[in-house]
């Protein structure tokens, strides 16, 4: 049963909707692992709308940091999304008064979590953003984050059985 699927694309490209339809086609009771940190009231409302839209057949898990601590053995799960999860992982470094952002430490820790998490016999549908497709930022932290995101997308894609690129609501199979 173990299967890894990566669904990637730009913001509002339809990747989460595609991942949800895919999960429901594979299981009548999938798991939705939301990695978002709720920063403000507007985002809190957005989360409530998404939860209500999914319905009671979903098991919803909110986890901002520790994916490897979630047991989904034998289940189908969406992890939405890797970009927000990585943002949460770098937050402690950004709040550090030294302002040192050690991307190698973050990347290696994230890779370990992905490896531990995906060692379970389950179907993993990772949703992520392609943030490196635009211009290069003038902000050094944003450039480092874009690198981190790109590395993690490549890492998960290499492990994945299937990779889907969503563009304008159209899923395009690029691997598997």
N, C-alpha and C positions, 0 to 999 in steps of 0.2 A: 504493500500500500504506500510505502514512502515515496513521496513525489514532491519536487520543488518547482514552483512556477513563479516567474518574475513578470510582473505587469508594470511597464514603465511608460512614461510619456510626460508631456508638459502639464502645467496647471490647467484644470478644466478640460482635459483631453478625453474624458470618459473612462479613464483607467479604473477608478473605484467601482463604477457601475458595472463595468465588464467583469471585474473580479467578483463582485457580489453575485452576478448571474452565473458565473462559472462555479462558484462555491455551491450555490443552490442546485446546480445540475449534478454535482458530485455527492451531495448529502442533503437530506431533508432538514437537518439540524446542525448547520455549520457554526463555527466559532468566529467571532469578530474581535480581533485584538486591536484596540485603538491605542496608538502611542502618543497622541497629542497631549501637550500640556495646555490647560485652559488658562489663557493669559488675561481674558477680559470677558465682560458680559456678552458682547456680540458673538464671540467665539463659543461661549457656553450655550447660547441659543442655537447656533449652527450645529453643535454636537447633539442637542436634544432633537432637532429636526431629523438628523441622520439616524438617530436611534429609533425614533418613531417610525420612520420610513421602512426600516429593516423588518420590524415586526417580531412577534413572539417566538418564531422558530429559531432565532439566533441566540446564541450564548454570547453576551457582551462582556469583554474583559478590558478594563482600562489599565494599561501598564506603560509608564513613561520611560522606564530604564531597564528593567531586568527581564528581557525576553527569555533568557535561558532558565528562569525560574518557573515558567508556565508549563504545566503538563497538559498536552493535547494529544496524548497517545491514542491512536486509532481514530482521530477526528480529522475533519477538513477545516482549515483555519485561514482566514485572511489576516495579514499583518499590515495595517494601514496607519502610518506609512513609515518607510525607512528614513525618509528625509526628516520627518518630525522627531523620530527616535534619535537620530544623530544630533539634531539640534539640542535635544535634552541632554545628551551625553557630553556635549561641549560646554553647556551652560556653567558648570562649576569652574571651568578654566577661565571663562569670560568674566566671572564675578571675582576671580582671584585678583587681589590688588597688584600683583606682579604683572598681570596681563599676559602671561606666557601661555600660549596655546600650543601644546605639544601634540601635534596631529598623529605622530607615530604611535604614541601611547593610546590615544583614543581609537585609532584604526585597529591596533592589535587587540585591544579590549573588545571592540565591536566584532571583530572576526571570531574571537574566542566564543562570544555569546552566540553568534550565528551558528557556529559549529556545534556547540552544546545543544542549542535549541533544536537544530535540524537532525540531531542524532536520534530523535524519537521516530517511531513508526507512525507517521502522519502525513497528511497532504498540506503543504505550506504554500499559500498564495501571497507572495510579497508584493506590495504596491510601493512604487518609488517614483521620484521625479527625475526627469532629465534636465538638470539645471545648468549643465555646461554647454548647452546648445546656443546660448546667447553670447553677448559680448563679454569681454573681460572686465571685471569690476576694478574700480580704482581703490577699493577698500581691501587692505591686505587680509583681514579676517575673512571677508567674503570669498576671496580667492582661495584661501586655505580650506574653507568649508566646501567650495565647489570641487576642489581636489579630493577631499575626503569622500564626498558624495559619489564622485565618479569612480573612485577606487572601490567603494562598497558595492556600487551597482555592478562593476566588473566582477567582483568576488562572488556575489550571489549569482550572477548570470553564468559564471563558469561552473557553479555547482548545480545550476538549474537543469531540469529535464526539458523545460519549455520556457521560452521568453516571448512575450507579447509586447509590441509597441503600439500604444493607442494614440491615434492622431485624429482630431476632429470627430471623436466618437466612433472611429472605425478601428477595430483591433486588427493588427497586422502581425502574423506569426513570423518571428525572425530566428527562432531556434526550436527544434523539436517537431 
